[in-house]
Amino acid sequence: MTIDKENLLKRVVTAVIWVAVLLVVFYLGGVPFSIVVTGMALLSFYEYQRMMTKMGKRIPVTLTLLGGLAILGNKIFVWDLTWSMLLIPIFILMGIQMVLTYPAMDFIDIGLGIFGLFYTFLFYTYFLDIRAFPSGFFWILFVMVLIWIGDSAAYFVGVNFGKNKLSPNLSPKKSIEGAVGGIGFTVAAALIVGLVSVHFTPFQGFGLGLMVSVVAIFGDLLESSIKRSAGVKDSGNFLPGHGGILDRFDSALLVVPLAYFYIAIVIL
């Protein structure tokens, strides 16, 4: 595998700009961070809905969007409503819509709509939850940096040493060597920070680094499976050289919720 220098330049320039924006909102937290997270969720849902359309699926777009906005609003504005109060009416209305429109909309469409509600809205609320931790700026930045380290290490190890396909049916360019490199560099980074950090021990860092790096691989492959099913190369084109928002945050969408639980239960 050889490095595509032109694509690499696009990726680097886009990454520098995007990382700068994220660093600012990570630091500021509050309203700016909530606005960016909400925007990312909405763009992710737009990309997801487009892929469902390409698959010939008719998900309940309006109800999924309303449910997602209710979840985000509940978190941002601290309405303190339970999930059942927010989502059960949405799920009932989805069922009614399916009955009224069947067979144009069927049970599979409803299931894909519910998956999209969680995948492109609920999971993003955990970005807000991690930022709300004591030393929240450190935690959200550290988790994202670990994801970026793993992704970058997997890419460069893969293009230089990759010979064995990791998942040829989903992502032919990814290699076992790249995945191992990504895991190794991520765990090493978490261990090193754990040696000097007041926030967690090296042992806790090892667990966090291992969890982040392994789950990130599956997050990437999960989105690849959706794109394969939809017959598209990228989820969108919002980020030149990286594709869409889902292409860039596919790993984070699975990692961040689990990182929240790990930090809350194991470390804090």
MARDRENKE-871688 format. One record per residue: residue in three letters; x, y, z of N, C-alpha, C in turn. Coordinates in steps of 0.001 Angstrom, whole numbers, padded with zeros to 6 digits, always signed. Layout:
ALAXYZXYZXYZ...
***
This chain:
MET+000849-001192+000000+000000+000000+000000+000884+001241+000000THR+000604+002191-000866+001380+003429-000942+000541+004606-000470ILE+001236+005647-000030+000560+006829+000481+000126+007732-000661ASP-001137+008104-000690-001667+009064-001652-001337+010461-001122LYS-000300+011088-001691+000200+012348-001142-000820+013483-001274GLU-001537+013520-002402-002524+014582-002585-003653+014462-001568ASN-004144+013243-001382-005214+013034-000406-004705+013275+001006LEU-003451+012889+001250-002863+013107+002572-002793+014594+002885LEU-002432+015426+001888-002368+016879+002103-003750+017421+002461LYS-004783+016981+001730-006145+017419+002045-006529+017010+003457ARG-006182+015788+003819-006521+015289+005150-005836+016114+006229VAL-004571+016442+006008-003811+017179+007015-004355+018594+007180VAL-004606+019284+006053-005115+020663+006120-006482+020693+006807THR-007364+019787+006386-008690+019731+007000-008588+019408+008482ALA-007714+018460+008818-007559+018056+010217-007058+019210+011075VAL-006099+019986+010554-005554+021111+011317-006649+022135+011618ILE-007436+022466+010596-008517+023450+010786-009559+022919+011756TRP-009984+021677+011544-011029+021093+012366-010573+020917+013812VAL-009323+020486+013999-008798+020324+015360-008732+021665+016072ALA-008344+022717+015345-008294+024052+015954-009670+024481+016444VAL-010696+024239+015615-012072+024578+016007-012489+023772+017231LEU-012206+022483+017211-012600+021634+018329-011871+022010+019613LEU-010595+022347+019510-009852+022746+020705-010488+023966+021365VAL-010906+024918+020552-011526+026129+021093-012829+025788+021812VAL-013696+025006+021152-014994+024705+021775-014851+023725+022936PHE-013859+022819+022856-013590+021949+024003-013245+022797+025225TYR-012404+023788+025001-011959+024648+026105-013104+025510+026635LEU-013873+026084+025731-014949+026983+026149-016084+026228+026835GLY-016411+025048+026335-017538+024311+026878-018825+025095+026718GLY-019795+024835+027589-021016+025617+027633-021740+025722+026299VAL-022227+026928+026006-023040+027164+024806-022281+026859+023516PRO-021038+027357+023334-020334+027052+022081-020170+025555+021838PHE-019833+024809+022886-019654+023374+022746-020975+022696+022419SER-022045+023123+023078-023363+022546+022815-023803+022808+021379ILE-023521+024009+020869-023896+024347+019493-023151+023466+018500VAL-021849+023286+018710-021045+022468+017798-021492+021011+017849VAL-021726+020480+019034-022172+019088+019159-023525+018903+018484THR-024436+019853+018690-025742+019776+018036-025601+019823+016521GLY-024740+020698+016024-024501+020776+014589-023933+019481+014034MET-022992+018878+014765-022412+017610+014327-023475+016509+014301ALA-024346+016497+015306-025406+015494+015353-026365+015657+014175LEU-026742+016895+013882-027664+017145+012774-027039+016760+011431LEU-025771+017106+011229-025092+016724+010000-024952+015207+009895SER-024657+014563+011018-024543+013107+011028-025867+012452+010657PHE-026959+012992+011201-028276+012437+010872-028599+012653+009392TYR-028257+013821+008873-028481+014100+007457-027734+013082+006589GLU-026474+012807+006943-025686+011835+006186-026276+010432+006320TYR-026686+010086+007526-027280+008765+007767-028574+008602+006962GLN-029411+009636+006984-030679+009569+006263-030447+009414+004756ARG-029452+010114+004229-029141+010000+002803-028692+008578+002451MET-027907+007970+003335-027462+006603+003078-028638+005634+003145MET-029566+005868+004062-030753+005016+004128-031566+005126+002835THR-031668+006338+002304-032393+006542+001054-031734+005784-000089LYS-030390+005816-000131-029667+005086-001174-029867+003577-001040MET-030147+003119+000185-030418+001698+000415-031864+001347+000077GLY-032653+002355-000298-034052+002113-000604-034932+002027+000626LYS-034442+002548+001750-035193+002508+002995-035885+003849+003236ARG-037084+003783+003807-037840+004987+004102-038006+005100+005621ILE-036993+005631+006274-037067+005754+007728-037987+006926+008091PRO-038543+006915+009298-039400+008032+009731-038556+009254+010065VAL-038205+010024+009056-037233+011108+009193-037675+012149+010210THR-038900+012633+010083-039366+013721+010951-039391+013291+012409LEU-039920+012102+012682-040005+011627+014061-038625+011315+014632THR-037742+010769+013807-036373+010515+014271-035685+011822+014615LEU-035871+012833+013774-035280+014146+014031-035854+014765+015307LEU-037165+014677+015490-037788+015228+016689-037283+014513+017943GLY-037164+013193+017862-036644+012437+019002-035219+012816+019327GLY-034394+012974+018277-033000+013357+018486-032863+014731+019107LEU-033648+015679+018609-033603+017037+019161-034112+017053+020597ALA-035088+016203+020911-035581+016116+022289-034489+015594+023225ILE-033730+014599+022761-032640+014049+023573-031571+015117+023824LEU-031190+015819+022762-030177+016865+022916-030697+018010+023774GLY-031955+018424+023537-032525+019500+024327-032621+019150+025791ASN-032969+017912+026087-033054+017463+027471-031715+017580+028182LYS-030649+017290+027438-029302+017369+028014-028824+018815+028120ILE-028988+019580+027061-028439+020934+027023-029189+021875+027955PHE-030509+021775+027946-031320+022716+028721-031724+022162+030086VAL-031203+020967+030400-031422+020331+031713-032919+020265+032033TRP-033688+019693+031121-035117+019504+031375-035358+018423+032418ASP-034373+017531+032577-034438+016463+033583-035629+015535+033357LEU-035903+015224+032092-036950+014268+031756-036325+012889+031565THR-037079+011842+031835-036573+010489+031659-036610+010110+030187TRP-035820+009091+029858-035828+008609+028477-037208+008148+028054SER-037930+007502+028983-039259+006998+028625-040197+008143+028264MET-040117+009248+028993-040970+010395+028692-040633+010990+027331LEU-039350+010930+026951-038922+011510+025685-039192+010594+024495LEU-038878+009302+024662-038803+008424+023503-040017+007528+023300ILE-040720+007146+024357-041866+006264+024159-042924+006909+023258PRO-043271+008202+023455-044216+008813+022503-043699+008794+021064ILE-042387+009011+020889-041791+008970+019545-041919+007580+018945PHE-041600+006544+019739-041670+005170+019224-043112+004788+018888ILE-044070+005212+019706-045484+004926+019424-045909+005592+018123LEU-045499+006852+017951-045847+007568+016723-045194+006927+015503MET-043963+006404+015664-043323+005686+014561-044147+004463+014168GLY-044644+003733+015174-045469+002560+014898-046754+002939+014181ILE-047359+004021+014615-048589+004483+013963-048308+004894+012517GLN-047177+005594+012303-046829+006007+010943-046619+004796+010046MET-045971+003755+010577-045739+002555+009783-047071+001907+009397VAL-047993+001809+010360-049298+001193+010086-050044+001969+009007LEU-049985+003287+009092-050728+004123+008149-050114+004140+006759THR-048812+003880+006658-048131+003987+005355-047670+002646+004800TYR-047860+001555+005543-047419+000239+005081-048073-000102+003727PRO-047331-000689+002775-045969-001213+002869-044870-000234+002471ALA-045221+001019+002177-044182+001989+001808-043161+002125+002924MET-043613+002056+004174-042723+002029+005333-043016+000747+006104ASP-041969-000041+006381-042185-001302+007081-041390-001352+008378PHE-041378-002513+009012-040742-002651+010324-039236-002411+010257ILE-038610-002813+009161-037170-002590+009011-036869-001098+008976ASP-037707-000330+008294-037532+001127+008241-037621+001735+009640ILE-038578+001261+010442-038715+001759+011811-037472+001423+012624GLY-036989+000187+012488-035781-000218+013219-034575+000614+012840LEU-034415+000899+011557-033304+001728+011103-033458+003166+011596GLY-034706+003631+011701-034919+004961+012249-034520+005031+013716ILE-034890+004004+014491-034532+003975+015913-033018+003864+016086PHE-032375+003032+015249-030910+002945+015311-030286+004301+015017GLY-030797+004979+014000-030263+006299+013657-030468+007308+014762LEU-031582+007201+015487-031848+008096+016613-030766+007957+017678PHE-030394+006736+017983-029339+006505+018968-027964+006861+018400TYR-027703+006392+017187-026369+006515+016588-025997+007961+016291THR-026952+008752+015798-026603+010112+015364-027070+011208+016314PHE-027732+010832+017403-028135+011845+018383-027729+011454+019804LEU-028237+010332+020287-027982+009961+021684-026494+009851+021987PHE-025745+009198+021112-024321+009008+021377-023581+010337+021487TYR-024043+011353+020761-023387+012655+020835-023600+013330+022196THR-024666+012968+022913-024887+013601+024217-023779+013260+025205TYR-023068+012167+024955-021987+011788+025874-020753+012671+025713PHE-020635+013357+024583-019614+014404+024476-019899+015479+025525LEU-021166+015851+025654-021561+016862+026632-021366+016340+028058ASP-021669+015061+028278-021521+014481+029609-020054+014463+030057ILE-019153+014082+029146-017736+014061+029510-017236+015472+029782ARG-017682+016433+028973-017244+017818+029203-017752+018340+030542ALA-018843+017776+031055-019419+018221+032324-018710+017614+033536PHE-017796+016661+033321-017015+016109+034429-016157+017197+035075PRO-015761+017018+036344-014681+017852+036877-013445+017687+035975SER-012789+018772+035648-011680+018735+034677-012167+018201+033334GLY-013394+018610+032958-014008+018095+031740-013238+018421+030477PHE-012582+019581+030433-011788+019920+029248-010674+018901+029044PHE-010010+018529+030141-008953+017515+030039-009519+016206+029515TRP-010655+015766+030052-011160+014438+029711-011638+014354+028267ILE-012394+015338+027801-012874+015256+026429-011711+015380+025450LEU-010745+016238+025787-009576+016385+024917-008746+015105+024917PHE-008541+014517+026081-007708+013322+026184-008322+012148+025424VAL-009631+011940+025577-010291+010838+024868-010187+011036+023366MET-010427+012251+022889-010351+012509+021454-008918+012369+020940VAL-007947+012820+021724-006542+012681+021312-006172+011206+021203LEU-006638+010380+022135-006363+008950+022050-006949+008354+020774ILE-008161+008780+020425-008764+008295+019176-007934+008724+017980TRP-007501+009980+017956-006705+010484+016840-005358+009789+016764ILE-004744+009527+017914-003459+008813+017914-003639+007422+017311GLY-004678+006722+017745-004921+005382+017223-005198+005392+015736ASP-005996+006344+015278-006336+006432+013859-005106+006746+013022SER-004314+007708+013478-003114+008100+012723-002085+006981+012712ALA-001874+006352+013873-000897+005267+013957-001322+004095+013077ALA-002603+003764+013100-003090+002662+012271-002880+002964+010791TYR-003086+004218+010395-002922+004610+008994-001460+004469+008556PHE-000558+005044+009332+000843+005049+008913+001502+003678+009067VAL+001147+002938+010107+001665+001575+010226+001099+000715+009101GLY-000192+000914+008799-000817+000123+007748-000208+000347+006378VAL+000022+001627+006014+000542+001900+004674+001993+001450+004534ASN+002710+001331+005638+004114+000935+005565+004346-000556+005817PHE+003495-001159+006631+003743-002561+007006+002542-003468+006795GLY+001404-002899+006402+000193-003699+006296+000233-004717+005179LYS+000004-005978+005512-000036-007053+004530-001297-007917+004664ASN-001798-008038+005882-002945-008902+006145-004203-008059+006363LYS-005246-008355+005600-006472-007572+005654-007179-007778+006997LEU-007641-006674+007567-008367-006741+008836-009807-007179+008607SER-010475-006546+007646-011873-006889+007336-012095-006623+005851PRO-011670-007547+004999-011695-007304+003549-013084-007025+002989ASN-014125-007544+003642-015476-007319+003132-016009-005929+003462LEU-015466-005302+004494-015965-003994+004922-015008-002866+004593SER-013716-003092+004802-012735-002020+004596-011428-002637+004114PRO-011313-002881+002802-010167-003609+002251-008811-002973+002519LYS-008770-001644+002745-007490-000970+002939-006951-001113+004363LYS-007791-001513+005292-007346-001636+006681-006672-002983+006890SER-005586-002961+007644-004804-004177+007859-004740-004532+009340ILE-004441-005798+009590-004239-006253+010970-003042-005537+011576GLU-001985-005365+010769-000790-004673+011272-001117-003242+011684GLY-001934-002559+010872-002327-001198+011209-003139-001156+012489ALA-004075-002116+012655-004898-002162+013870-004039-002392+015105VAL-003079-003318+014992-002185-003586+016124-001339-002351+016440GLY-000868-001678+015398-000097-000454+015608-000922+000622+016283GLY-002175+000764+015846-003053+001751+016463-003297+001458+017925ILE-003553+000192+018243-003767-000197+019641-002510+000050+020467GLY-001361-000357+019929-000105-000215+020669+000231+001235+020978PHE+000123+002100+019989+000442+003512+020201-000561+004175+021151THR-001837+003800+021043-002846+004395+021918-002624+003988+023367VAL-002398+002718+023599-002149+002234+024959-000884+002860+025524ALA+000155+002946+024699+001415+003550+025161+001202+005010+025553ALA+000451+005750+024742+000189+007158+025052-000573+007303+026354ALA-001588+006454+026566-002373+006525+027800-001520+006161+029015LEU-000641+005191+028855+000259+004808+029950+001206+005946+030313ILE+001775+006570+029307+002722+007665+029547+002051+008823+030259VAL+000849+009193+029786+000127+010281+030445-000223+009891+031875GLY-000570+008616+032083-000893+008145+033424+000268+008250+034400LEU+001487+008192+033888+002674+008298+034744+002857+009708+035298VAL+002370+010713+034581+002607+012103+034986+001328+012844+035351SER+000175+012235+035094-001093+012927+035299-001584+012782+036741VAL-002279+013801+037210-002921+013727+038529-004337+013186+038402HIS-004792+012948+037176-006180+012557+036963-006398+011048+037027PHE-005382+010263+036709-005558+008815+036718-004201+008131+036820THR-004217+006847+037181-002996+006066+037345-002609+005417+036015PRO-001369+004941+035894-000983+004230+034674-001865+003008+034405PHE-002251+002295+035450-003110+001126+035267-004468+001531+034696GLN-005041+002603+035245-006307+003104+034709-006137+003596+033274GLY-004982+004212+033002-004693+004671+031649-004580+003511+030672PHE-003960+002418+031122-003854+001239+030269-005240+000735+029867GLY-006141+000642+030845-007491+000172+030555-008231+001103+029618LEU-008091+002407+029859-008768+003380+029004-008207+003335+027589GLY-006874+003296+027466-006248+003257+026151-006627+002009+025374LEU-006672+000859+026067-007042-000385+025400-008493-000349+024944MET-009370+000124+025820-010787+000207+025461-011007+001143+024288VAL-010404+002324+024352-010572+003314+023290-010086+002758+021953SER-008905+002173+021936-008313+001735+020674-009075+000574+020042VAL-009534-000376+020860-010252-001535+020316-011647-001127+019840VAL-012373-000368+020667-013731+000041+020293-013701+000969+019078ALA-012654+001794+018967-012538+002701+017814-012492+001918+016507ILE-011837+000774+016507-011765-000055+015300-013161-000512+014889PHE-013939-000957+015881-015293-001427+015568-016212-000274+015177GLY-015986+000905+015764-016768+002065+015353-016537+002398+013898ASP-015275+002316+013476-014913+002569+012084-015560+001539+011162LEU-015460+000272+011552-016000-000792+010706-017530-000784+010680LEU-018151-000349+011781-019610-000252+011787-020081+000740+010734GLU-019448+001904+010702-019845+002880+009697-019518+002385+008292SER-018411+001656+008153-018076+001077+006854-019164+000121+006387SER-019740-000639+007330-020801-001579+006953-022038-000838+006456ILE-022341+000326+007067-023483+001125+006606-023208+001655+005202LYS-021994+002158+004980-021640+002694+003660-021654+001591+002606ARG-021166+000412+002956-021191-000710+002019-022627-001043+001635SER-023489-001082+002635-024892-001402+002360-025537-000347+001469ALA-025103+000918+001654-025670+002018+000861-024972+002178-000482GLY-023840+001518-000661-023110+001621-001918-022423+002952-002116VAL-021928+003575-001022-021244+004863-001113-019838+004734-000536LYS-018933+005576-001023-017556+005577-000538-017430+006368+000757ASP-018091+007526+000809-018069+008388+001993-019495+008710+002403SER-019675+009022+003691-021017+009376+004161-021432+010758+003667GLY-020457+011607+003339-020729+012956+002861-019439+013595+002386ASN-019454+014909+002199-018252+015613+001731-018004+016890+002528PHE-018489+016917+003758-018359+018116+004587-016896+018412+004925LEU-016085+017364+005053-014679+017532+005432-013794+017037+004292PRO-013223+017933+003475-012389+017518+002343-011253+016595+002776GLY-011122+015477+002078-010083+014516+002402-010500+013514+003452HIS-011585+013799+004170-012067+012908+005224-013477+012406+004956GLY-014193+013036+004027-015564+012650+003764-016542+013462+004600GLY-017489+012760+005208-018506+013430+006009-018182+013431+007492ILE-019096+013995+008269-018937+014011+009716-018905+012590+010272LEU-019767+011728+009762-019764+010340+010229-018458+009632+009899ASP-017854+009969+008773-016567+009368+008418-015484+009754+009422ARG-015564+010978+009934-014535+011461+010847-014804+011063+012302PHE-016095+010942+012649-016432+010681+014047-017038+009294+014254ASP-016880+008410+013268-017441+007062+013416-016864+006332+014617SER-015556+006439+014822-014942+005793+015979-015396+006438+017278ALA-015426+007764+017296-015779+008489+018514-017204+008193+018960LEU-018115+007934+018019-019509+007711+018382-019685+006467+019237LEU-018819+005477+019073-018865+004310+019954-017949+004476+021160VAL-016835+005145+020956-015847+005272+022035-016325+006195+023149VAL-016844+007372+022790-017138+008398+023794-018150+007930+024840PRO-019276+007279+024459-020173+006790+025510-019501+005812+026463LEU-018709+004867+025926-018041+003896+026791-016950+004563+027622ALA-016269+005557+027039-015262+006296+027801-015911+007029+028968TYR-017101+007570+028732-017829+008243+029815-018068+007276+030974PHE-018558+006074+030667-018831+005097+031722-017536+004659+032413TYR-016473+004473+031627-015195+004045+032213-014661+005120+033164ILE-014669+006364+032728-014172+007442+033558-015022+007604+034812ALA-016350+007540+034646-017256+007730+035779-017150+006616+036802ILE-016995+005368+036329-017020+004217+037231-015640+003816+037741VAL-014654+003828+036858-013328+003315+037203-012404+004380+037754ILE-012490+005604+037241-011502+006622+037577-012020+007632+038597LEU-013179+008202+038360-013667+009268+039254-014309+008697+040519
***
